[in-house]
Each structure stands twice: as structure tokens, then as C-alpha cells.
């Protein structure tokens, strides 16, 4: 699975960062600074929680297989 952010949709609510600052890094004003990355199986539950927390649907989880 791949995780990425659509920066045009991110409005800086920071709800993803509230789930996990490590998985969903934020800049100094609360916008996602996430770089596209692979999702480890051990973090999948947190990734899904963070993606679902985004009211703007700016976070995208894709199956890369």
C-alpha cells in the first residue's frame, strides 16, 4: 500500500497528525508535509484511521500491487 497527500485538498485541520505525528507529519501551521511512502503492515490500522479522519479527503491510500 502507498500513502500520499493531495496538497491541493489539504486545509490544515491536522486531524491526521492527531492520529500519529510520526506517520502524518505536519508543517508549522498544521498542513500535511507527508512525502509519498509505502505503508508497513504494522502501521496499516493507524494509516486507515488517519486517512478517514481527514475531512477534506486529502490523504490517499492506494494498493500498489
Buried (B, 14 or more C-beta within 10 A) or exposed (E): BEBBBEEEBBEBBBBBBEBBEEBBEBEEEEBBEBEEEEBEEEBEEBBBBBBBBBEBEBBBBEEEE
